[in-house]
Amino acid sequence: MTDDVSKSAKILVVDDEPTILNLLEAILKDAGYTNISSTTDSPTAMSMFRKDNPDLVLLDLHMPQQDGYAILQTVRSLVPLNAFLPIIVLTADAGTEARRRALTLGATDFITKPFDNVEVTLRIGNVLRILFLHRQVQNEKALLEQRVHERTRSLERIIAELRCAALPLFSPNL
């Protein structure tokens, strides 16, 4: 995976504070990320998630209407079990219960506000590297499964041809 690939990753940012959204967008742009969408409206977040199919979600927990826990739970229910979607929670709630609950619901990482810009950038880079490595492994797995399937079919054809030719598959004298 090249750095260019991770920099083009689709990132969805959900936070009810416009100043935090602007800050995160600036941090991401400064780090070279080019495909960023964001919303301060938690009900809109799910429609954006479905439409954009992001590679990474940055999510606040405490928002009016639908909170981040509900969004996290819904998103996790939509992601197939064999898929990896990193979700980084960014919240002012530094409590142990909030951290445990978010991680239990499927958050990949948890960062408390106020956050360090460099740390946020590094964590985003780390989870995106993991994401793209996971996709690479999934692609290689699919390729290997295809090769096994093709070779199995080839062996089945050879066995069928041997049977049609009435040749013994194995010599009884051995």
mmCIF file of the C-alpha atoms, coordinates in Angstrom:
data_MODEL
# 
_entry.id   MODEL 
# 
loop_
_atom_site.group_PDB 
_atom_site.id 
_atom_site.type_symbol 
_atom_site.label_atom_id 
_atom_site.label_alt_id 
_atom_site.label_comp_id 
_atom_site.label_asym_id 
_atom_site.label_entity_id 
_atom_site.label_seq_id 
_atom_site.pdbx_PDB_ins_code 
_atom_site.Cartn_x 
_atom_site.Cartn_y 
_atom_site.Cartn_z 
_atom_site.occupancy 
_atom_site.B_iso_or_equiv 
_atom_site.pdbx_formal_charge 
_atom_site.auth_seq_id 
_atom_site.auth_comp_id 
_atom_site.auth_asym_id 
_atom_site.auth_atom_id 
_atom_site.pdbx_PDB_model_num 
ATOM 1   C CA . MET A 1 1   ? 0.000   0.000   0.000   1.00 0.00 ? 1   MET A CA 1 
ATOM 2   C CA . THR A 1 2   ? 1.356   3.365   -0.930  1.00 0.00 ? 2   THR A CA 1 
ATOM 3   C CA . ASP A 1 3   ? 0.860   6.506   1.066   1.00 0.00 ? 3   ASP A CA 1 
ATOM 4   C CA . ASP A 1 4   ? -1.005  7.994   -1.915  1.00 0.00 ? 4   ASP A CA 1 
ATOM 5   C CA . VAL A 1 5   ? -3.674  5.316   -1.575  1.00 0.00 ? 5   VAL A CA 1 
ATOM 6   C CA . SER A 1 6   ? -4.262  6.043   2.107   1.00 0.00 ? 6   SER A CA 1 
ATOM 7   C CA . LYS A 1 7   ? -4.340  9.797   1.450   1.00 0.00 ? 7   LYS A CA 1 
ATOM 8   C CA . SER A 1 8   ? -7.240  9.274   -0.960  1.00 0.00 ? 8   SER A CA 1 
ATOM 9   C CA . ALA A 1 9   ? -9.192  7.278   1.648   1.00 0.00 ? 9   ALA A CA 1 
ATOM 10  C CA . LYS A 1 10  ? -12.807 8.389   2.111   1.00 0.00 ? 10  LYS A CA 1 
ATOM 11  C CA . ILE A 1 11  ? -13.133 9.878   5.601   1.00 0.00 ? 11  ILE A CA 1 
ATOM 12  C CA . LEU A 1 12  ? -16.455 10.773  7.220   1.00 0.00 ? 12  LEU A CA 1 
ATOM 13  C CA . VAL A 1 13  ? -16.314 13.153  10.199  1.00 0.00 ? 13  VAL A CA 1 
ATOM 14  C CA . VAL A 1 14  ? -19.349 13.433  12.494  1.00 0.00 ? 14  VAL A CA 1 
ATOM 15  C CA . ASP A 1 15  ? -19.342 16.019  15.296  1.00 0.00 ? 15  ASP A CA 1 
ATOM 16  C CA . ASP A 1 16  ? -22.050 18.432  16.413  1.00 0.00 ? 16  ASP A CA 1 
ATOM 17  C CA . GLU A 1 17  ? -19.502 21.215  17.026  1.00 0.00 ? 17  GLU A CA 1 
ATOM 18  C CA . PRO A 1 18  ? -18.676 23.133  13.828  1.00 0.00 ? 18  PRO A CA 1 
ATOM 19  C CA . THR A 1 19  ? -15.362 24.326  15.283  1.00 0.00 ? 19  THR A CA 1 
ATOM 20  C CA . ILE A 1 20  ? -14.260 20.722  15.896  1.00 0.00 ? 20  ILE A CA 1 
ATOM 21  C CA . LEU A 1 21  ? -15.346 19.747  12.364  1.00 0.00 ? 21  LEU A CA 1 
ATOM 22  C CA . ASN A 1 22  ? -13.370 22.642  10.906  1.00 0.00 ? 22  ASN A CA 1 
ATOM 23  C CA . LEU A 1 23  ? -10.342 21.730  13.012  1.00 0.00 ? 23  LEU A CA 1 
ATOM 24  C CA . LEU A 1 24  ? -10.469 18.052  11.991  1.00 0.00 ? 24  LEU A CA 1 
ATOM 25  C CA . GLU A 1 25  ? -10.918 18.953  8.328   1.00 0.00 ? 25  GLU A CA 1 
ATOM 26  C CA . ALA A 1 26  ? -7.898  21.298  8.543   1.00 0.00 ? 26  ALA A CA 1 
ATOM 27  C CA . ILE A 1 27  ? -5.807  18.605  10.276  1.00 0.00 ? 27  ILE A CA 1 
ATOM 28  C CA . LEU A 1 28  ? -6.760  16.052  7.632   1.00 0.00 ? 28  LEU A CA 1 
ATOM 29  C CA . LYS A 1 29  ? -6.096  18.411  4.731   1.00 0.00 ? 29  LYS A CA 1 
ATOM 30  C CA . ASP A 1 30  ? -2.742  19.450  6.215   1.00 0.00 ? 30  ASP A CA 1 
ATOM 31  C CA . ALA A 1 31  ? -1.851  15.754  6.463   1.00 0.00 ? 31  ALA A CA 1 
ATOM 32  C CA . GLY A 1 32  ? -2.654  15.343  2.752   1.00 0.00 ? 32  GLY A CA 1 
ATOM 33  C CA . TYR A 1 33  ? -6.049  13.637  2.935   1.00 0.00 ? 33  TYR A CA 1 
ATOM 34  C CA . THR A 1 34  ? -8.221  14.677  0.004   1.00 0.00 ? 34  THR A CA 1 
ATOM 35  C CA . ASN A 1 35  ? -11.552 12.861  0.316   1.00 0.00 ? 35  ASN A CA 1 
ATOM 36  C CA . ILE A 1 36  ? -13.263 14.243  3.426   1.00 0.00 ? 36  ILE A CA 1 
ATOM 37  C CA . SER A 1 37  ? -16.961 14.618  4.111   1.00 0.00 ? 37  SER A CA 1 
ATOM 38  C CA . SER A 1 38  ? -18.436 15.888  7.340   1.00 0.00 ? 38  SER A CA 1 
ATOM 39  C CA . THR A 1 39  ? -21.639 16.736  9.137   1.00 0.00 ? 39  THR A CA 1 
ATOM 40  C CA . THR A 1 40  ? -22.739 18.327  12.394  1.00 0.00 ? 40  THR A CA 1 
ATOM 41  C CA . ASP A 1 41  ? -26.128 16.639  12.081  1.00 0.00 ? 41  ASP A CA 1 
ATOM 42  C CA . SER A 1 42  ? -26.194 13.129  13.548  1.00 0.00 ? 42  SER A CA 1 
ATOM 43  C CA . PRO A 1 43  ? -29.345 12.019  11.655  1.00 0.00 ? 43  PRO A CA 1 
ATOM 44  C CA . THR A 1 44  ? -27.619 13.009  8.386   1.00 0.00 ? 44  THR A CA 1 
ATOM 45  C CA . ALA A 1 45  ? -24.558 10.944  9.331   1.00 0.00 ? 45  ALA A CA 1 
ATOM 46  C CA . MET A 1 46  ? -26.212 7.628   8.505   1.00 0.00 ? 46  MET A CA 1 
ATOM 47  C CA . SER A 1 47  ? -27.393 8.727   5.065   1.00 0.00 ? 47  SER A CA 1 
ATOM 48  C CA . MET A 1 48  ? -23.889 10.057  4.358   1.00 0.00 ? 48  MET A CA 1 
ATOM 49  C CA . PHE A 1 49  ? -22.424 6.762   5.555   1.00 0.00 ? 49  PHE A CA 1 
ATOM 50  C CA . ARG A 1 50  ? -24.656 4.768   3.210   1.00 0.00 ? 50  ARG A CA 1 
ATOM 51  C CA . LYS A 1 51  ? -24.021 7.109   0.262   1.00 0.00 ? 51  LYS A CA 1 
ATOM 52  C CA . ASP A 1 52  ? -20.269 7.673   0.688   1.00 0.00 ? 52  ASP A CA 1 
ATOM 53  C CA . ASN A 1 53  ? -19.202 4.211   1.907   1.00 0.00 ? 53  ASN A CA 1 
ATOM 54  C CA . PRO A 1 54  ? -16.284 5.721   3.857   1.00 0.00 ? 54  PRO A CA 1 
ATOM 55  C CA . ASP A 1 55  ? -12.986 4.002   4.617   1.00 0.00 ? 55  ASP A CA 1 
ATOM 56  C CA . LEU A 1 56  ? -12.803 5.682   8.038   1.00 0.00 ? 56  LEU A CA 1 
ATOM 57  C CA . VAL A 1 57  ? -15.303 7.322   10.373  1.00 0.00 ? 57  VAL A CA 1 
ATOM 58  C CA . LEU A 1 58  ? -14.334 9.937   12.961  1.00 0.00 ? 58  LEU A CA 1 
ATOM 59  C CA . LEU A 1 59  ? -17.205 10.127  15.438  1.00 0.00 ? 59  LEU A CA 1 
ATOM 60  C CA . ASP A 1 60  ? -18.170 12.252  18.423  1.00 0.00 ? 60  ASP A CA 1 
ATOM 61  C CA . LEU A 1 61  ? -20.186 10.498  21.137  1.00 0.00 ? 61  LEU A CA 1 
ATOM 62  C CA . HIS A 1 62  ? -22.294 13.218  22.736  1.00 0.00 ? 62  HIS A CA 1 
ATOM 63  C CA . MET A 1 63  ? -24.553 14.870  20.182  1.00 0.00 ? 63  MET A CA 1 
ATOM 64  C CA . PRO A 1 64  ? -28.185 15.994  20.212  1.00 0.00 ? 64  PRO A CA 1 
ATOM 65  C CA . GLN A 1 65  ? -30.808 13.705  18.707  1.00 0.00 ? 65  GLN A CA 1 
ATOM 66  C CA . GLN A 1 66  ? -28.929 10.510  17.840  1.00 0.00 ? 66  GLN A CA 1 
ATOM 67  C CA . ASP A 1 67  ? -25.752 10.143  19.902  1.00 0.00 ? 67  ASP A CA 1 
ATOM 68  C CA . GLY A 1 68  ? -22.493 8.619   18.725  1.00 0.00 ? 68  GLY A CA 1 
ATOM 69  C CA . TYR A 1 69  ? -23.185 5.339   20.502  1.00 0.00 ? 69  TYR A CA 1 
ATOM 70  C CA . ALA A 1 70  ? -26.335 4.815   18.420  1.00 0.00 ? 70  ALA A CA 1 
ATOM 71  C CA . ILE A 1 71  ? -24.505 5.730   15.220  1.00 0.00 ? 71  ILE A CA 1 
ATOM 72  C CA . LEU A 1 72  ? -21.640 3.408   16.133  1.00 0.00 ? 72  LEU A CA 1 
ATOM 73  C CA . GLN A 1 73  ? -24.024 0.543   16.807  1.00 0.00 ? 73  GLN A CA 1 
ATOM 74  C CA . THR A 1 74  ? -25.956 1.100   13.563  1.00 0.00 ? 74  THR A CA 1 
ATOM 75  C CA . VAL A 1 75  ? -22.806 1.394   11.456  1.00 0.00 ? 75  VAL A CA 1 
ATOM 76  C CA . ARG A 1 76  ? -21.371 -1.800  12.930  1.00 0.00 ? 76  ARG A CA 1 
ATOM 77  C CA . SER A 1 77  ? -24.619 -3.628  12.113  1.00 0.00 ? 77  SER A CA 1 
ATOM 78  C CA . LEU A 1 78  ? -24.291 -2.554  8.462   1.00 0.00 ? 78  LEU A CA 1 
ATOM 79  C CA . VAL A 1 79  ? -20.668 -3.613  8.008   1.00 0.00 ? 79  VAL A CA 1 
ATOM 80  C CA . PRO A 1 80  ? -20.199 -7.260  6.968   1.00 0.00 ? 80  PRO A CA 1 
ATOM 81  C CA . LEU A 1 81  ? -18.408 -9.452  9.508   1.00 0.00 ? 81  LEU A CA 1 
ATOM 82  C CA . ASN A 1 82  ? -15.413 -10.084 7.247   1.00 0.00 ? 82  ASN A CA 1 
ATOM 83  C CA . ALA A 1 83  ? -14.998 -6.365  6.463   1.00 0.00 ? 83  ALA A CA 1 
ATOM 84  C CA . PHE A 1 84  ? -12.903 -3.922  8.440   1.00 0.00 ? 84  PHE A CA 1 
ATOM 85  C CA . LEU A 1 85  ? -14.145 -0.379  8.913   1.00 0.00 ? 85  LEU A CA 1 
ATOM 86  C CA . PRO A 1 86  ? -12.121 1.700   11.352  1.00 0.00 ? 86  PRO A CA 1 
ATOM 87  C CA . ILE A 1 87  ? -14.111 4.055   13.546  1.00 0.00 ? 87  ILE A CA 1 
ATOM 88  C CA . ILE A 1 88  ? -12.213 6.492   15.735  1.00 0.00 ? 88  ILE A CA 1 
ATOM 89  C CA . VAL A 1 89  ? -14.222 8.071   18.528  1.00 0.00 ? 89  VAL A CA 1 
ATOM 90  C CA . LEU A 1 90  ? -13.239 11.648  19.403  1.00 0.00 ? 90  LEU A CA 1 
ATOM 91  C CA . THR A 1 91  ? -15.009 12.882  22.519  1.00 0.00 ? 91  THR A CA 1 
ATOM 92  C CA . ALA A 1 92  ? -14.645 15.195  25.493  1.00 0.00 ? 92  ALA A CA 1 
ATOM 93  C CA . ASP A 1 93  ? -15.899 12.366  27.717  1.00 0.00 ? 93  ASP A CA 1 
ATOM 94  C CA . ALA A 1 94  ? -12.702 10.971  29.230  1.00 0.00 ? 94  ALA A CA 1 
ATOM 95  C CA . GLY A 1 95  ? -14.591 8.627   31.532  1.00 0.00 ? 95  GLY A CA 1 
ATOM 96  C CA . THR A 1 96  ? -13.784 4.945   31.709  1.00 0.00 ? 96  THR A CA 1 
ATOM 97  C CA . GLU A 1 97  ? -17.416 4.007   31.071  1.00 0.00 ? 97  GLU A CA 1 
ATOM 98  C CA . ALA A 1 98  ? -17.585 6.021   27.825  1.00 0.00 ? 98  ALA A CA 1 
ATOM 99  C CA . ARG A 1 99  ? -14.330 4.460   26.605  1.00 0.00 ? 99  ARG A CA 1 
ATOM 100 C CA . ARG A 1 100 ? -15.442 0.925   27.457  1.00 0.00 ? 100 ARG A CA 1 
ATOM 101 C CA . ARG A 1 101 ? -18.895 1.364   25.978  1.00 0.00 ? 101 ARG A CA 1 
ATOM 102 C CA . ALA A 1 102 ? -17.562 2.795   22.707  1.00 0.00 ? 102 ALA A CA 1 
ATOM 103 C CA . LEU A 1 103 ? -14.938 0.071   22.366  1.00 0.00 ? 103 LEU A CA 1 
ATOM 104 C CA . THR A 1 104 ? -17.507 -2.616  23.220  1.00 0.00 ? 104 THR A CA 1 
ATOM 105 C CA . LEU A 1 105 ? -19.812 -1.266  20.490  1.00 0.00 ? 105 LEU A CA 1 
ATOM 106 C CA . GLY A 1 106 ? -16.999 -1.547  17.957  1.00 0.00 ? 106 GLY A CA 1 
ATOM 107 C CA . ALA A 1 107 ? -14.899 1.605   18.058  1.00 0.00 ? 107 ALA A CA 1 
ATOM 108 C CA . THR A 1 108 ? -11.422 0.919   16.703  1.00 0.00 ? 108 THR A CA 1 
ATOM 109 C CA . ASP A 1 109 ? -9.781  3.707   18.687  1.00 0.00 ? 109 ASP A CA 1 
ATOM 110 C CA . PHE A 1 110 ? -10.738 6.308   21.274  1.00 0.00 ? 110 PHE A CA 1 
ATOM 111 C CA . ILE A 1 111 ? -9.285  9.821   21.535  1.00 0.00 ? 111 ILE A CA 1 
ATOM 112 C CA . THR A 1 112 ? -10.303 12.396  24.120  1.00 0.00 ? 112 THR A CA 1 
ATOM 113 C CA . LYS A 1 113 ? -10.744 16.101  23.446  1.00 0.00 ? 113 LYS A CA 1 
ATOM 114 C CA . PRO A 1 114 ? -8.880  18.332  23.536  1.00 0.00 ? 114 PRO A CA 1 
ATOM 115 C CA . PHE A 1 115 ? -6.656  16.209  21.338  1.00 0.00 ? 115 PHE A CA 1 
ATOM 116 C CA . ASP A 1 116 ? -3.150  16.560  20.032  1.00 0.00 ? 116 ASP A CA 1 
ATOM 117 C CA . ASN A 1 117 ? -3.205  17.227  16.277  1.00 0.00 ? 117 ASN A CA 1 
ATOM 118 C CA . VAL A 1 118 ? -0.114  15.112  15.609  1.00 0.00 ? 118 VAL A CA 1 
ATOM 119 C CA . GLU A 1 119 ? -1.500  12.187  17.620  1.00 0.00 ? 119 GLU A CA 1 
ATOM 120 C CA . VAL A 1 120 ? -4.807  12.320  15.722  1.00 0.00 ? 120 VAL A CA 1 
ATOM 121 C CA . THR A 1 121 ? -2.933  12.328  12.406  1.00 0.00 ? 121 THR A CA 1 
ATOM 122 C CA . LEU A 1 122 ? -0.750  9.399   13.483  1.00 0.00 ? 122 LEU A CA 1 
ATOM 123 C CA . ARG A 1 123 ? -3.713  7.336   14.702  1.00 0.00 ? 123 ARG A CA 1 
ATOM 124 C CA . ILE A 1 124 ? -5.632  8.007   11.495  1.00 0.00 ? 124 ILE A CA 1 
ATOM 125 C CA . GLY A 1 125 ? -2.603  6.945   9.465   1.00 0.00 ? 125 GLY A CA 1 
ATOM 126 C CA . ASN A 1 126 ? -2.228  3.784   11.554  1.00 0.00 ? 126 ASN A CA 1 
ATOM 127 C CA . VAL A 1 127 ? -5.834  2.626   11.175  1.00 0.00 ? 127 VAL A CA 1 
ATOM 128 C CA . LEU A 1 128 ? -5.819  3.391   7.458   1.00 0.00 ? 128 LEU A CA 1 
ATOM 129 C CA . ARG A 1 129 ? -2.634  1.322   7.021   1.00 0.00 ? 129 ARG A CA 1 
ATOM 130 C CA . ILE A 1 130 ? -4.354  -1.531  8.838   1.00 0.00 ? 130 ILE A CA 1 
ATOM 131 C CA . LEU A 1 131 ? -7.452  -1.089  6.649   1.00 0.00 ? 131 LEU A CA 1 
ATOM 132 C CA . PHE A 1 132 ? -5.536  -1.239  3.395   1.00 0.00 ? 132 PHE A CA 1 
ATOM 133 C CA . LEU A 1 133 ? -3.421  -4.177  4.599   1.00 0.00 ? 133 LEU A CA 1 
ATOM 134 C CA . HIS A 1 134 ? -6.650  -5.977  5.533   1.00 0.00 ? 134 HIS A CA 1 
ATOM 135 C CA . ARG A 1 135 ? -8.023  -5.332  2.047   1.00 0.00 ? 135 ARG A CA 1 
ATOM 136 C CA . GLN A 1 136 ? -4.792  -6.592  0.503   1.00 0.00 ? 136 GLN A CA 1 
ATOM 137 C CA . VAL A 1 137 ? -5.033  -9.814  2.538   1.00 0.00 ? 137 VAL A CA 1 
ATOM 138 C CA . GLN A 1 138 ? -8.705  -10.214 1.549   1.00 0.00 ? 138 GLN A CA 1 
ATOM 139 C CA . ASN A 1 139 ? -7.799  -9.777  -2.134  1.00 0.00 ? 139 ASN A CA 1 
ATOM 140 C CA . GLU A 1 140 ? -4.964  -12.293 -1.888  1.00 0.00 ? 140 GLU A CA 1 
ATOM 141 C CA . LYS A 1 141 ? -7.265  -14.727 -0.089  1.00 0.00 ? 141 LYS A CA 1 
ATOM 142 C CA . ALA A 1 142 ? -9.859  -14.417 -2.861  1.00 0.00 ? 142 ALA A CA 1 
ATOM 143 C CA . LEU A 1 143 ? -7.164  -14.973 -5.490  1.00 0.00 ? 143 LEU A CA 1 
ATOM 144 C CA . LEU A 1 144 ? -5.911  -18.094 -3.694  1.00 0.00 ? 144 LEU A CA 1 
ATOM 145 C CA . GLU A 1 145 ? -9.459  -19.427 -3.357  1.00 0.00 ? 145 GLU A CA 1 
ATOM 146 C CA . GLN A 1 146 ? -9.955  -18.888 -7.101  1.00 0.00 ? 146 GLN A CA 1 
ATOM 147 C CA . ARG A 1 147 ? -6.727  -20.748 -7.879  1.00 0.00 ? 147 ARG A CA 1 
ATOM 148 C CA . VAL A 1 148 ? -7.726  -23.663 -5.626  1.00 0.00 ? 148 VAL A CA 1 
ATOM 149 C CA . HIS A 1 149 ? -11.126 -23.800 -7.322  1.00 0.00 ? 149 HIS A CA 1 
ATOM 150 C CA . GLU A 1 150 ? -9.535  -23.783 -10.793 1.00 0.00 ? 150 GLU A CA 1 
ATOM 151 C CA . ARG A 1 151 ? -7.018  -26.488 -9.880  1.00 0.00 ? 151 ARG A CA 1 
ATOM 152 C CA . THR A 1 152 ? -9.732  -28.613 -8.285  1.00 0.00 ? 152 THR A CA 1 
ATOM 153 C CA . ARG A 1 153 ? -11.779 -28.374 -11.491 1.00 0.00 ? 153 ARG A CA 1 
ATOM 154 C CA . SER A 1 154 ? -8.701  -29.290 -13.516 1.00 0.00 ? 154 SER A CA 1 
ATOM 155 C CA . LEU A 1 155 ? -8.055  -32.360 -11.346 1.00 0.00 ? 155 LEU A CA 1 
ATOM 156 C CA . GLU A 1 156 ? -11.705 -33.372 -11.578 1.00 0.00 ? 156 GLU A CA 1 
ATOM 157 C CA . ARG A 1 157 ? -11.483 -33.177 -15.395 1.00 0.00 ? 157 ARG A CA 1 
ATOM 158 C CA . ILE A 1 158 ? -8.329  -35.297 -15.445 1.00 0.00 ? 158 ILE A CA 1 
ATOM 159 C CA . ILE A 1 159 ? -9.922  -37.908 -13.178 1.00 0.00 ? 159 ILE A CA 1 
ATOM 160 C CA . ALA A 1 160 ? -13.044 -37.963 -15.377 1.00 0.00 ? 160 ALA A CA 1 
ATOM 161 C CA . GLU A 1 161 ? -10.889 -38.404 -18.490 1.00 0.00 ? 161 GLU A CA 1 
ATOM 162 C CA . LEU A 1 162 ? -8.995  -41.272 -16.846 1.00 0.00 ? 162 LEU A CA 1 
ATOM 163 C CA . ARG A 1 163 ? -12.250 -42.938 -15.889 1.00 0.00 ? 163 ARG A CA 1 
ATOM 164 C CA . CYS A 1 164 ? -13.592 -42.538 -19.436 1.00 0.00 ? 164 CYS A CA 1 
ATOM 165 C CA . ALA A 1 165 ? -10.416 -44.073 -20.810 1.00 0.00 ? 165 ALA A CA 1 
ATOM 166 C CA . ALA A 1 166 ? -10.927 -46.983 -18.394 1.00 0.00 ? 166 ALA A CA 1 
ATOM 167 C CA . LEU A 1 167 ? -7.428  -46.520 -17.046 1.00 0.00 ? 167 LEU A CA 1 
ATOM 168 C CA . PRO A 1 168 ? -6.855  -47.418 -13.409 1.00 0.00 ? 168 PRO A CA 1 
ATOM 169 C CA . LEU A 1 169 ? -6.185  -44.428 -11.241 1.00 0.00 ? 169 LEU A CA 1 
ATOM 170 C CA . PHE A 1 170 ? -3.763  -46.375 -9.111  1.00 0.00 ? 170 PHE A CA 1 
ATOM 171 C CA . SER A 1 171 ? -1.813  -49.505 -9.885  1.00 0.00 ? 171 SER A CA 1 
ATOM 172 C CA . PRO A 1 172 ? -2.973  -52.361 -7.621  1.00 0.00 ? 172 PRO A CA 1 
ATOM 173 C CA . ASN A 1 173 ? 0.532   -53.831 -7.646  1.00 0.00 ? 173 ASN A CA 1 
ATOM 174 C CA . LEU A 1 174 ? 2.060   -50.872 -5.814  1.00 0.00 ? 174 LEU A CA 1 
# 
